[in-house]
Amino acid sequence: MTTRQWVYRFDELDSAERYVGGSWEDVRALFGGKGANLAEMVRIGVPVPPGFIVTTEACNVYLEAGGIFPEGMWDQVLQALHTIEADTGKTFGDPRQPLLVSCRSGAKFSMPGMMDTVLNIGLNDLTAQAMVNLTGDERFVFDAYRRLIQMFGSVVMGVADEVFEHVLTAARQKAGVTVESDLQAADWKEVTDRFKNVFRNHTQIDFPQDPLEQLRMATEAVFKSWNGKRAVDYRNAANIPHDLGTAVNIVTMVFGNMGNDCATGVAMTRNGSTGEPGLEGDFLINAQGEDVVAGIRMTEDITTMAASFPEAYEELCSIANKLELHYRDMQDMEFTIEKGKLWMLQTRDGKRTARAAVRIAVDMTREGLISMDQAVLRISPEQIDFFLHPQFDPAAIADARSHGRMVARGLNVSPGAAGGLVVFEADLAETWTKRDGKKVILVRPETKPDDVHGLLAAQGVLTSRGGRTSHAALVARQFGKPAVVGVAALEIDLSKREMRCGETLIREGDVISIDGNTGEVFLGELPTMLPDIKDPWLIDLLSWADEYRTLGVWANADYPEDARRARSYGAQGIGLCRSEHMFFETDRLPLFQKMIMARLPVDQREALDALLPFQRDDFAGLFREMDGMPVIIRLIDPPLHEFLPDLVELMGQLSDLKLRIRDAGTLPDIDALLEEIRIKERLREQAEKLKEQNPMLGMRGVRLGIHIPDLTKMQVRAIFEAACLVTREGVTVLPKIMIPLVGHANELKVQREALEAEAQAVMAEQNLKIDYKFGTMIELPRAALTADQIAEYAEFFSYGTNDLTQTTYGISRDDAESGFLIEYVGKGILPENPFATLDEDGVVQLMKIGVDKGRSVRPDLECGICGEHGGDPRSIALCHSLGLTYVSCSPFRVPIARLAAAHAALRKK
């Protein structure tokens, strides 16, 4: 039987394509992103050190078998290793001309720093001496040897990195230097010996001298790191599947730490924070790659490399352009310069902020690299959401600066504003956030992959070291967390749980604010303001999205200011105005309660007449803001008890008042208390009368309108009086009246007849004709199942999916989302929260029945959705497939819905 191919050389990409059927996505799944891109760079003529890939399939088989290599895999590794030996003229483990390799992870999707890497594999006591003989540089060789022992100890054997760091700290102190690059050969030889002792003391074995054993154990460690905590946490946060596995990339070592004619760096072809064209990144002279991202030395800006390495810099710029043209996306590259020779170690699609992603997509479209529809599809709805995050109030920033509360400034690597309690440990950040509900800022000298869970839990991250390509910067940008890094003025003492910025002492638990847009750090928590999304690139992108989408995007808005914001964000109408919200205003609630309490029709009519001008003014304000656009007004929906004080609270107040009578000193005081008791007693009596065992399924919606017809008639009169008023002002008004909670066609028939008579009466009084429609909210299963009957009396349907989900599942959203529903989702009983994303197998099927039946009677029936699902991208895609007319959502989600609707249309093609 032929053994499966588990190992591919970089120059065997064509055979991998044949194996997986020629799809680049499948090649990336097999090789991992890093390996696939290394092989692709070889194919297009970019200088890459010789190497090979152990596939993700091998990783998955290894993990499933409980830690056993697949049959034939190790033999293929050895065969590929011999090919590298032939290419380089070096031999693995040879005491005269040794070959050294790196062993790096690489999954299909980029997970920066989340899995393991081991460098300088192949060094031992014999080959180290051979390297000294070959290079004449004892300092370089023992720097490389100690790195191997440290990486192998921490990655492969699980030795805490701190014990190695203590040795390094002692070595720096003994030599009287502050940075490791100033240590000399004798220092590194001593460190290497001490590292061997640390390794032996913590593992009970000697550091392995057999290079093949080093490679085997390192390969296993990379496989195992796929299921490491930080990798799992990252995949959970980034929605990356857990069954992909990681490839292992075994690559010939090239060295950036052989002297001042060597360097290493990370560069992006465009700015990862803003999207501005041009190389952005960091490099270090005489260093290895891990030094750049770890932040242990202050890096240099990539643009200064032109002075130090002019030829290599020119070649890097040329390769950057070549890779961007090839991949048609911004690239994040790693490189090493060895003795003046440039080697590319990695390229991948660069991590970027939402703002940068939008600019890059638009710029690349204008440059002809990608098409307009590709640009639209390249931006996720979640990225649009980042534009809508609050920013610090400029006035508050100016005030903080003027009062000396700005204490430091660093690199602004991930935009946004965040304030919270200072916390110095990732575990504590997660605990304070998840257990205690606190907002925290994670502060570290530099973050490491093991900190990812704390970074994800925190509002933002602040580091004293690191550059624009540091771990903190990359992960913060990936997940939209504000980040300020490389704050040199920040002196962090982790043992004392405090930090200093000049003379300012800040302890764990103190509050700070960080501005990821400017890189500034402030004492205290600064107030935020609503965002302004007038980014010119975003405006262009959303206008392109509007050209592709077929779904209308409307907004849920109850007040003129909400409507104004919705329209400025691109809403094409108001899909839900909850008219009852207007009754909760302080000057209206007493009148509404008076209507509820009325014992005589004349008293009830008097209260409604007093409410009418308020409602009319509210609706007029909405109509003015939405000039020329439809406005759907839902008539009163909640049960009346919601407008009265809580019954238990009333009983407590009555008991208190009766006790106060006993202590009253004068007759007027007693009379006042008795009057207050009388009023409270009436409220209590009415609250008890209105109390229902299940009010969500009780006297509300259309039932309330039929029971108290003057209430909904007043609302309709207010709507049409407002429409006539603003029509005379020159405003184009398109009111749509929505009758909620209809379960039977006869309910809608009765209520519409009464309300339409009121509408006609107002228009006759005003001598004006208003273009209007009556419709209903489909939020009960029976309404969906009998939609053909209901459509006889409705000119539009609006799906109230909050209640439709409740009544379909038979569960209360308010209770379930804080109780068993979370447990259900956590245990996989339900794939997701049906109140967040539409239930495709149940609720969506009812919606489809409703649409089909409704349009069978009225082909031009408008159908929309106004529940919370209207702003959820996955639900929007389902609404598109149903053929709905529009979705309606919060004003703040309108831009997200515009893009999601375009995605739905493009992906349906």
C-alpha positions in Angstrom: 0.0 0.0 0.0 1.4 3.5 -0.9 2.1 5.6 2.1 0.3 9.0 2.2 2.6 12.0 1.6 2.9 13.9 4.9 5.9 16.0 4.0 6.4 18.5 1.1 9.4 20.5 0.1 8.8 24.2 -0.7 9.3 23.5 -4.4 6.6 20.8 -4.4 3.6 23.1 -4.3 2.4 21.8 -7.6 2.1 18.3 -6.3 0.2 19.6 -3.2 -2.2 21.4 -5.5 -2.9 18.2 -7.4 -3.4 16.3 -4.2 -6.1 18.8 -2.9 -7.6 19.5 -6.3 -5.9 22.8 -7.2 -7.7 25.1 -4.7 -5.5 27.6 -3.0 -7.7 27.5 0.1 -7.2 23.8 0.2 -3.5 24.2 -0.2 -3.5 26.6 2.8 -5.5 24.1 4.8 -3.0 21.4 4.0 0.2 23.4 4.3 -1.0 26.0 6.8 -0.8 29.7 5.8 2.9 30.1 6.6 4.0 27.0 4.7 1.7 27.7 1.7 3.1 31.2 1.4 6.7 30.1 1.7 6.2 27.6 -1.1 4.4 30.3 -3.1 7.2 32.8 -2.6 9.7 30.1 -3.9 7.5 29.6 -6.9 7.5 33.4 -7.8 11.2 33.8 -7.3 11.4 35.4 -3.8 14.5 34.4 -1.8 13.5 31.9 0.8 15.8 29.6 2.8 15.5 25.9 1.8 12.9 24.0 3.8 9.9 21.7 3.9 6.4 21.3 5.4 4.9 18.6 7.6 1.2 18.9 6.8 -1.8 19.7 9.0 -3.1 16.3 8.2 -0.1 14.8 9.9 -0.8 16.9 13.0 -4.5 15.8 13.2 -3.5 12.2 12.8 -0.8 12.6 15.5 -3.3 14.2 17.9 -6.1 11.7 17.2 -3.6 8.8 17.8 -2.7 10.1 21.2 0.8 11.4 20.2 2.0 8.9 17.6 3.5 10.1 14.3 1.6 8.9 11.2 3.1 5.9 9.5 5.9 6.9 7.2 6.0 10.6 8.3 9.4 10.5 10.0 11.0 8.7 7.1 9.7 11.5 4.8 11.1 14.1 7.2 14.5 12.6 7.0 14.3 12.3 3.2 13.4 16.0 3.0 16.2 16.9 5.4 18.7 15.2 3.1 17.4 17.4 0.2 18.1 20.5 2.3 21.6 19.1 3.0 22.2 18.8 -0.7 20.9 22.3 -1.4 23.0 23.9 1.3 26.1 21.8 1.3 25.7 21.3 5.0 24.8 18.2 7.0 22.5 18.0 10.0 24.6 17.2 13.1 27.9 17.3 11.1 30.7 18.4 13.5 32.5 20.1 10.6 29.8 21.8 8.4 26.6 21.7 10.5 23.1 22.4 9.2 20.8 24.2 11.6 17.0 24.5 11.1 14.0 26.2 12.7 10.8 24.4 13.5 7.7 26.7 13.3 4.0 26.3 13.5 1.6 27.4 10.8 -2.2 26.9 10.7 -4.6 27.7 7.8 -5.5 31.0 9.6 -2.9 33.3 11.0 -2.6 33.0 14.8 0.4 35.2 15.6 2.4 33.9 18.5 -0.3 31.5 19.7 1.6 28.3 18.8 5.2 27.3 19.3 8.5 27.8 17.5 12.0 26.5 18.2 15.1 28.0 16.5 18.7 26.9 16.0 17.8 23.1 16.1 20.9 21.1 15.4 23.3 22.9 17.8 25.0 20.8 20.5 28.4 20.9 22.1 30.1 19.5 19.0 28.3 21.5 16.3 28.6 24.7 18.4 32.4 24.3 18.3 32.2 23.6 14.5 30.2 26.9 14.1 32.9 28.7 16.1 35.5 27.3 13.8 33.5 28.3 10.6 32.5 31.8 11.7 35.3 32.8 14.0 32.5 34.4 16.1 32.2 32.7 19.5 29.8 35.3 20.8 27.3 34.7 18.0 27.5 30.9 18.3 26.8 30.8 22.1 24.1 33.4 21.8 22.4 31.0 19.3 23.1 28.0 21.5 21.6 29.5 24.6 18.5 30.5 22.6 18.0 26.9 21.5 18.3 25.6 25.1 15.9 28.3 26.3 13.3 27.8 23.6 13.6 24.0 23.8 13.2 24.1 27.5 10.1 26.3 27.6 8.4 25.1 24.4 9.2 21.4 24.4 9.7 20.6 28.1 7.5 23.2 29.7 10.1 24.9 31.8 8.9 28.3 33.0 10.5 31.0 30.9 11.1 33.1 34.0 13.9 30.8 35.3 15.9 31.4 32.2 15.2 35.2 32.4 16.6 35.2 35.9 19.9 33.9 34.5 19.9 36.5 31.8 19.2 39.3 34.3 22.1 38.1 36.5 24.4 38.0 33.5 23.5 41.6 32.5 24.1 42.8 36.0 27.4 40.9 36.3 28.6 42.4 33.0 27.3 45.9 33.9 25.1 46.2 30.7 21.4 46.9 30.2 20.7 45.1 26.9 21.6 41.5 25.9 23.3 42.6 22.7 26.1 44.1 24.8 27.0 40.7 26.4 30.3 39.2 25.1 31.3 35.7 24.1 32.5 34.7 27.6 29.1 35.9 29.0 27.2 33.8 26.5 29.3 30.7 27.2 28.6 31.1 30.9 24.8 31.7 30.3 24.8 28.5 28.0 26.3 26.4 30.8 23.8 27.8 33.4 20.9 27.2 31.0 22.0 23.5 30.7 21.9 23.3 34.5 18.4 25.0 34.6 17.3 22.5 31.9 18.6 19.5 33.9 17.2 20.7 37.2 13.7 21.2 35.9 13.4 18.3 33.5 15.6 15.7 35.3 17.4 15.0 31.9 20.3 16.6 30.1 19.7 18.8 27.2 19.5 16.4 24.2 22.7 16.4 22.1 21.3 14.4 19.3 20.0 16.9 16.6 17.5 14.4 15.2 16.1 13.9 18.7 15.8 17.7 19.0 14.0 17.9 15.7 11.6 15.1 16.6 10.7 16.5 20.0 10.3 20.0 18.6 8.0 18.7 15.9 5.8 17.0 18.5 5.8 20.2 20.6 4.5 22.2 17.6 1.8 19.6 17.0 0.8 19.7 20.7 0.7 23.5 20.8 -2.4 23.4 18.6 -4.4 22.4 21.7 -2.5 24.8 24.0 -4.6 27.1 26.1 -3.5 30.3 24.4 -4.2 28.8 20.9 -7.7 27.6 22.0 -8.5 31.0 23.6 -7.4 32.8 20.4 -9.4 30.5 18.1 -12.5 30.9 20.3 -12.2 34.7 20.1 -11.4 34.7 16.3 -14.1 32.0 15.4 -11.4 29.7 14.0 -12.4 26.0 13.9 -10.6 23.7 16.3 -10.2 20.8 13.9 -7.8 22.3 11.3 -4.5 21.4 13.0 -1.2 23.1 12.4 1.5 22.4 9.9 5.2 22.3 10.9 7.6 24.3 8.8 11.3 23.1 9.0 13.5 25.8 7.4 17.2 26.3 7.1 18.4 28.8 9.7 19.6 32.2 8.5 21.1 34.5 11.1 20.5 38.1 11.8 22.7 38.1 14.8 26.1 37.4 13.3 27.3 41.0 13.5 26.5 44.5 12.4 26.1 43.4 8.8 23.1 41.3 9.9 19.6 42.3 10.9 16.1 40.9 11.3 12.7 42.6 11.0 9.0 42.6 10.4 7.4 44.9 7.9 3.9 45.5 6.5 3.3 46.7 3.0 0.9 49.3 4.3 0.3 50.9 7.7 -1.6 48.4 9.9 -3.3 51.2 11.9 -4.4 53.6 9.3 -4.0 51.8 6.0 -1.7 54.4 4.6 0.4 53.1 1.7 4.1 52.5 2.3 6.3 50.1 4.4 5.6 50.1 8.1 7.5 48.0 10.6 10.5 47.5 12.9 13.9 45.9 12.6 16.9 45.3 14.7 20.6 45.1 13.8 22.5 42.0 15.0 19.4 40.2 16.4 17.2 37.2 15.8 13.6 37.5 14.8 12.0 36.8 18.1 13.8 39.8 19.5 11.7 42.1 17.3 8.2 41.0 18.4 9.1 40.2 22.0 10.0 43.8 22.7 13.2 43.0 24.7 15.1 45.6 22.7 13.8 49.0 21.4 13.4 48.4 17.7 14.2 50.8 14.8 11.7 52.1 12.3 11.8 50.1 9.1 12.4 53.3 7.0 15.7 53.9 8.7 16.9 50.6 7.3 17.6 52.4 4.0 20.6 54.1 5.7 22.0 50.9 7.3 21.3 48.4 4.5 20.5 50.4 1.3 20.7 47.4 -1.1 18.7 45.1 1.2 16.1 47.8 1.8 15.6 48.5 -1.9 15.2 44.7 -2.5 12.7 44.5 0.4 10.6 47.4 -1.1 10.7 45.6 -4.5 9.6 42.3 -2.9 6.9 44.0 -0.9 5.4 45.4 -4.1 5.7 42.0 -5.8 4.0 40.2 -3.0 1.1 42.8 -2.8 0.6 42.5 -6.6 0.7 38.7 -6.3 -1.6 38.3 -3.3 -3.7 41.4 -4.0 -3.7 42.3 -0.3 -1.6 44.0 2.3 1.2 41.7 3.4 3.0 41.2 6.7 6.5 40.0 6.1 9.3 38.6 8.2 12.9 38.8 7.0 16.5 38.3 8.0 19.7 39.9 6.6 22.6 37.5 6.9 26.0 39.1 6.0 24.1 41.6 3.7 22.0 38.9 2.0 18.2 39.4 2.3 16.1 36.3 3.1 12.3 36.3 3.4 11.0 34.1 6.2 7.3 34.6 6.0 4.5 36.6 4.3 0.9 36.6 5.2 -2.1 38.8 4.9 -1.4 41.6 7.4 -3.4 42.1 10.6 -5.0 45.6 10.5 -7.5 47.7 12.3 -11.0 48.1 11.0 -10.1 51.6 9.8 -7.0 50.4 8.0 -8.9 47.5 6.4 -11.5 49.8 4.9 -8.9 52.2 3.5 -6.8 49.4 2.1 -9.8 47.8 0.4 -10.9 51.1 -1.2 -7.4 52.2 -2.1 -6.7 48.8 -3.8 -9.9 49.1 -5.7 -8.8 52.5 -7.0 -5.3 51.1 -7.8 -6.9 48.3 -9.9 -5.7 45.5 -7.7 -9.2 44.3 -6.7 -12.7 44.9 -7.9 -15.4 46.9 -6.1 -17.4 43.7 -5.1 -14.1 42.2 -3.8 -13.5 45.3 -1.7 -17.1 45.1 -0.2 -16.7 41.4 0.5 -13.2 41.9 2.1 -14.7 44.0 4.9 -16.6 42.1 7.6 -19.7 43.6 9.3 -17.8 43.2 12.6 -15.1 45.6 11.3 -17.7 48.2 10.5 -18.9 47.9 14.1 -15.4 49.1 15.3 -16.1 52.5 13.6 -19.1 52.8 15.9 -17.1 52.4 19.1 -17.1 55.5 21.4 -14.1 57.8 21.4 -12.8 60.2 24.1 -14.6 63.5 24.2 -12.1 66.1 22.8 -13.0 68.6 25.5 -12.2 66.0 28.2 -8.9 65.2 26.6 -8.0 68.9 26.4 -9.0 69.3 30.1 -6.9 66.3 31.1 -3.9 67.6 29.3 -4.2 71.1 30.8 -4.5 69.7 34.3 -1.5 67.4 34.0 -3.4 64.1 33.8 -1.7 63.0 30.6 1.2 61.1 32.1 2.8 59.3 29.1 2.8 58.8 25.4 3.6 55.7 23.4 2.9 54.2 20.0 -0.7 54.4 18.8 -0.9 50.9 17.3 -4.6 50.1 17.6 -7.3 52.9 17.7 -10.1 53.4 20.1 -10.7 54.7 23.6 -10.6 52.7 26.7 -10.6 53.3 30.5 -10.5 50.9 33.4 -8.6 49.5 36.4 -4.9 48.9 36.0 -4.2 45.2 36.2 -0.7 43.6 35.7 -1.6 40.0 35.1 -3.6 38.3 32.3 -5.3 35.9 34.7 -6.4 38.7 37.0 -7.6 40.7 34.1 -9.8 37.8 33.1 -11.0 37.2 36.6 -11.9 40.8 37.3 -13.7 41.1 34.0 -15.7 37.8 34.0 -16.2 37.2 37.7 -16.5 40.8 39.0 -17.8 42.6 35.9 -15.0 45.2 36.2 -13.5 47.1 33.3 -9.7 46.7 33.2 -6.6 47.9 31.2 -4.0 45.2 31.0 -0.5 46.7 31.6 2.6 44.6 30.9 6.2 45.3 30.0 5.3 43.4 26.8 2.6 40.9 26.2 3.4 37.3 25.3 1.1 34.7 23.6 0.3 33.4 27.1 -1.4 36.7 27.9 -3.9 36.5 25.1 -6.9 35.6 27.4 -6.2 38.6 29.6 -5.9 40.9 26.5 -9.2 39.6 25.2 -10.9 40.2 28.5 -9.5 43.8 28.9 -10.8 47.0 27.5 -7.4 47.8 26.2 -3.7 47.1 26.6 -0.7 49.2 27.6 3.0 48.1 27.3 6.3 49.7 28.1 8.1 47.9 25.4 7.4 46.7 21.9 6.7 48.3 18.5 4.1 48.5 15.9 4.6 44.8 15.0 4.8 43.6 18.6 2.5 40.8 19.9 0.3 43.3 21.7 -0.1 45.5 18.6 -1.0 42.5 16.4 -3.5 40.9 18.7 -5.1 44.3 19.7 -5.6 45.2 16.1 -7.0 41.7 15.3 -9.7 42.1 18.0 -10.3 45.8 17.9 -8.9 46.5 21.3 -7.3 50.0 21.9 -3.6 49.6 22.4 -0.7 51.9 23.3 2.8 50.2 23.3 6.4 51.1 23.6 5.8 53.7 26.4 9.5 54.1 27.3 8.6 56.4 30.3 6.7 53.6 31.9 8.6 51.8 34.7 6.6 48.7 35.7 7.4 46.8 38.9 5.4 43.6 38.6 6.5 42.4 42.1 5.1 45.5 43.8 2.1 45.7 41.5 2.8 49.3 40.5 4.2 51.5 37.8 5.7 54.9 37.5 5.4 57.5 34.9 7.9 60.1 35.9 6.9 61.2 39.4 3.4 59.7 39.1 2.9 56.4 40.9 0.0 54.2 39.7 -0.9 51.0 41.6 -2.9 48.0 40.5 -6.6 48.9 40.8 -6.1 52.6 40.0 -8.0 53.9 37.0 -6.3 55.0 33.8 -7.5 55.8 30.2 -5.6 55.0 27.0 -6.2 56.6 23.6 -5.2 54.2 20.9 -5.7 57.0 18.3 -3.0 59.3 19.8 -0.9 56.9 22.0 -1.7 59.0 25.1 -2.1 57.7 28.6 -4.3 59.6 31.2 -5.0 59.3 34.9 -8.6 58.6 35.7 -11.4 57.6 33.4 -12.2 60.1 30.6 -15.8 60.4 29.3 -16.5 59.2 25.8 -18.7 60.5 23.1 -20.6 58.9 20.3 -18.5 58.1 17.2 -18.5 60.1 14.0 -18.3 57.7 11.0 -17.6 60.3 8.3 -14.4 58.5 7.3 -14.1 59.1 3.6 -13.0 55.6 2.8 -15.9 54.1 4.8 -18.4 56.4 3.0 -17.1 55.1 -0.3 -17.2 51.5 0.7 -20.7 51.7 2.1 -21.9 53.5 -1.0 -20.5 50.6 -3.1 -22.3 48.1 -0.8 -25.5 50.0 -1.4 -25.1 49.3 -5.1 -25.0 45.6 -4.6 -27.7 45.0 -1.9 -31.3 44.4 -2.6 -32.5 44.5 1.0 -33.6 47.9 2.3 -32.0 49.0 5.5 -34.3 50.9 7.9 -33.9 51.8 11.5 -35.7 51.4 14.8 -36.2 54.9 16.2 -38.6 56.4 18.7 -37.4 60.0 18.9 -36.3 62.6 16.3 -32.6 62.5 17.4 -32.6 58.7 16.8 -34.1 59.2 13.4 -31.6 61.9 12.6 -28.7 59.7 13.5 -30.2 56.8 11.6 -30.6 58.8 8.5 -27.0 60.1 8.7 -25.8 56.5 9.0 -27.7 55.6 5.8 -31.1 54.4 6.9 -33.8 54.5 4.2 -36.8 54.7 6.6 -38.0 54.0 10.1 -39.1 50.3 10.4 -40.2 50.6 14.0 -41.3 53.5 16.1 -42.4 52.2 19.5 -45.1 54.7 20.3 -45.5 53.6 23.9 -42.0 54.7 24.7 -43.3 58.3 24.4 -45.7 57.7 27.3 -42.9 57.0 29.7 -41.6 60.6 29.6 -42.0 62.4 33.0 -44.6 64.9 31.7 -46.7 62.2 30.1 -46.6 59.2 32.5 -49.0 60.9 35.0 -51.5 61.5 32.2 -51.2 58.0 31.0 -51.7 56.7 34.5 -54.7 58.9 34.8 -56.2 57.3 31.7 -55.5 53.8 33.2 -57.1 54.8 36.6 -60.2 56.5 35.0 -63.4 55.0 36.3 -65.6 57.1 34.0 -65.3 57.4 30.2 -65.2 61.2 30.4 -62.1 61.0 32.7 -60.5 58.6 30.3 -61.2 60.8 27.3 -59.9 63.8 29.2 -56.5 62.1 29.8 -56.3 60.9 26.2 -57.0 64.4 24.9 -54.2 65.7 27.1 -51.8 63.1 25.7 -52.7 63.8 22.1 -50.6 67.0 21.6 -47.5 65.2 23.0 -47.9 62.3 20.6 -48.6 64.7 17.7 -45.5 66.6 18.4 -43.4 63.4 18.6 -44.6 62.1 15.3 -44.2 65.5 13.6 -40.6 65.5 14.7 -40.0 62.1 13.3 -41.7 63.0 10.0 -39.5 66.1 9.6 -36.3 64.1 10.1 -37.4 61.4 7.7 -38.7 63.7 5.0 -39.5 61.6 1.9 -38.9 58.3 3.7 -41.4 55.8 5.2 -42.0 55.8 9.0 -43.7 52.7 10.5 -45.3 53.5 13.8 -46.3 50.6 16.0 -49.4 51.3 18.1 -49.2 50.7 21.8 -47.9 47.2 22.5 -47.1 46.5 26.2 -49.7 45.6 28.8 -51.0 48.5 30.9 -49.5 47.3 34.2 -46.0 48.3 32.9 -47.1 51.9 33.2 -47.9 51.5 36.9 -45.6 51.2 39.8 -44.6 47.7 40.9 -47.2 46.0 43.1 -44.7 44.9 45.7 -43.2 48.3 45.7 -46.6 49.9 46.2 -47.4 47.6 49.1 -44.1 48.7 50.8 -44.9 52.3 50.3 -48.4 51.9 51.7 -47.0 50.2 54.8 -44.5 53.1 55.3 -47.2 55.8 54.9 -49.4 54.1 57.5 -46.5 54.0 60.0 -45.8 57.7 59.3 -49.4 58.6 60.3 -48.7 57.4 63.8 -45.8 59.8 64.1 -47.5 62.8 62.3 -47.5 65.9 64.5 -50.3 68.0 63.0 -53.7 67.5 61.5 -52.6 68.9 58.1 -49.8 66.4 58.1 -52.2 63.6 58.7 -54.6 64.8 56.0 -51.7 65.0 53.5 -50.6 61.4 54.4 -54.2 60.1 54.1 -54.6 61.7 50.6 -51.3 60.1 49.5 -52.5 56.7 50.9 -55.8 57.1 49.0 -53.9 57.7 45.7 -51.6 54.8 46.4 -54.5 52.5 47.3 -56.2 53.3 43.9 -52.9 52.6 42.2 -52.6 49.3 44.1 -56.2 48.3 43.3 -55.7 49.0 39.6 -52.3 47.2 39.5 -54.0 44.2 41.1 -56.8 44.4 38.7 -54.4 44.5 35.7 -52.1 41.9 37.1 -51.8 38.8 34.8 -50.1 35.5 35.3 -48.4 35.8 31.9 -48.6 39.4 30.8 -46.5 38.9 27.6 -49.4 36.7 26.4 -52.2 38.8 27.9 -53.9 42.1 27.4 -51.5 43.9 25.1 -51.1 44.9 21.4 -54.2 44.6 19.3 -56.2 43.2 22.2 -55.6 46.3 24.2 -56.6 48.5 21.2 -59.9 46.5 20.9 -60.5 46.7 24.6 -59.8 50.5 24.9 -60.5 51.7 21.3 -60.1 55.4 22.2 -56.5 54.8 23.1 -55.4 53.6 19.6 -57.8 56.1 18.0 -56.0 58.9 19.8 -52.7 57.6 18.5 -53.9 57.4 14.9 -55.4 60.9 15.2 -52.0 62.1 16.5 -50.2 60.4 13.5 -52.5 62.0 10.9 -52.7 65.4 12.5 -48.9 65.4 12.6 -48.7 64.2 9.0 -51.0 67.0 7.8 -49.1 69.6 9.8 -45.7 68.8 8.3 -47.2 68.3 4.8 -48.2 71.9 4.9 -44.5 72.7 5.8 -43.4 71.0 2.6 -42.3 67.7 4.1 -43.1 64.5 2.2 -44.8 62.1 4.7 -45.1 58.4 4.3 -46.7 57.1 7.5 -47.4 53.4 8.0 -49.5 52.3 11.0 -48.6 48.9 12.4 -51.0 47.0 14.6 -49.1 44.5 16.9 -49.7 41.0 18.2 -52.4 40.0 15.8 -53.1 36.3 16.0 -56.4 36.1 14.1 -57.4 38.0 10.9 -60.6 39.2 12.6 -58.6 41.1 15.2 -56.9 43.1 12.4 -60.1 43.5 10.5 -62.0 45.0 13.5 -59.1 47.2 14.6 -58.2 48.5 11.1 -61.8 49.5 10.4 -62.0 51.6 13.5 -58.6 53.2 13.0 -59.0 53.8 9.3 -62.3 55.6 10.0 -60.3 57.9 12.4 -57.6 58.5 9.8 -60.3 59.5 7.2 -61.9 61.8 9.7 -58.7 63.7 10.3 -57.9 64.0 6.6 -61.4 65.3 6.0 -61.0 67.9 8.9 -57.6 69.0 7.5 -58.8 68.8 3.9 -55.6 66.9 3.0 -54.9 63.5 1.5 -52.0 61.6 3.1 -50.4 58.5 1.4 -50.6 55.9 4.2 -50.6 52.2 4.8 -51.9 49.9 7.5 -50.1 46.7 8.3 -49.4 44.3 11.2 -46.6 42.7 13.1 -46.1 39.0 12.6 -44.9 37.8 16.0 -47.1 34.8 16.7 -46.9 31.4 15.0 -50.6 31.5 14.2 -50.2 34.8 12.4 -47.4 33.3 10.2 -49.5 30.1 9.5 -52.6 32.2 8.5 -50.8 35.0 6.8 -52.9 34.7 3.7 -56.0 35.5 5.8 -54.2 38.3 7.6 -52.9 39.8 4.3 -56.5 40.6 3.3 -56.3 43.5 5.8 -52.6 44.3 5.9 -50.6 46.1 3.2 -47.3 45.2 4.9 -45.9 42.7 7.4 -43.2 43.4 9.9 -41.7 40.4 11.6 -41.3 41.0 15.3 -38.8 38.2 15.7 -38.1 38.8 19.4 -41.6 37.7 20.3 -41.8 35.3 17.4 -38.8 33.5 18.8 -40.3 33.5 22.3 -43.6 32.1 21.2 -42.0 29.6 18.8 -39.7 28.2 21.4 -42.1 28.7 24.3 -39.3 30.4 26.4 -39.0 33.8 27.9 -36.2 35.8 26.5 -35.8 37.9 29.7 -35.6 34.9 31.9 -33.8 32.4 29.6 -30.9 34.6 28.5 -29.8 35.0 32.1 -30.4 31.3 32.9 -30.7 28.0 31.1 -30.3 29.4 27.6 -26.6 30.2 28.2 -26.1 26.7 29.6 -27.8 25.2 26.5 -25.5 27.1 24.2 -22.5 26.2 26.3 -23.3 22.5 26.2 -24.1 22.6 22.5 -27.8 21.7 23.0 -28.5 24.8 20.9 -25.9 25.8 18.3 -26.4 29.5 19.2 -28.7 31.9 21.1 -31.9 32.1 18.9 -32.5 35.6 20.3 -29.2 36.8 18.8 -29.3 34.9 15.4 -32.5 33.7 13.7 -33.3 30.1 14.2 -33.2 28.8 10.6 -35.0 25.5 11.2 -37.9 26.9 13.2 -38.5 30.7 13.2 -37.2 31.3 9.7 -39.5 28.5 8.4 -42.5 30.3 10.0 -41.3 33.6 8.4 -41.1 31.9 5.0 -44.6 30.5 5.3 -45.8 34.0 6.2 -44.1 35.6 3.3 -45.3 33.0 0.8 -48.9 33.0 2.0 -49.1 36.8 2.4 -47.8 37.4 -1.1 -50.1 34.8 -2.6 -52.9 37.1 -1.6 -51.2 40.5 -2.0 -48.2 40.1 -4.5 -46.9 43.6 -3.7 -46.9 42.9 0.1 -43.9 44.6 1.8 -42.3 42.3 4.3 -39.6 43.5 6.8 -38.1 42.6 10.1 -37.8 44.8 13.1 -36.6 42.6 15.9 -33.1 42.6 17.3 -32.2 40.1 14.5 -32.4 43.0 12.0 -28.9 44.1 12.9 -27.3 40.6 13.0 -25.3 39.8 9.8 -26.1 36.1 9.7 -29.8 36.9 10.3 -29.7 39.5 7.5 -28.4 36.9 5.1 -31.4 34.7 6.0 -33.7 37.7 5.5 -32.2 38.2 2.0 -32.9 34.6 1.1 -36.5 34.9 2.3 -37.0 37.9 -0.1 -37.8 40.4 2.6 -38.2 44.0 1.5 -36.1 45.5 4.3 -34.5 44.9 7.7 -34.8 47.4 10.5 -32.3 47.7 13.3 -30.8 50.1 15.8 -29.4 53.3 14.3 -25.9 52.3 15.4 -26.2 49.1 13.4 -27.4 50.6 10.2 -23.9 50.7 8.6 -23.3 47.1 9.6 -26.7 46.1 8.1 -25.9 47.9 4.8 -22.7 45.9 4.4 -24.2 42.6 5.6 -27.0 43.0 3.1 -24.5 43.6 0.3 -22.6 40.5 1.4 -25.8 38.5 1.2 -26.6 39.7 -2.3 -23.0 39.1 -3.6 -22.7 35.6 -2.1 -26.1 34.6 -3.6 -24.8 35.3 -7.1 
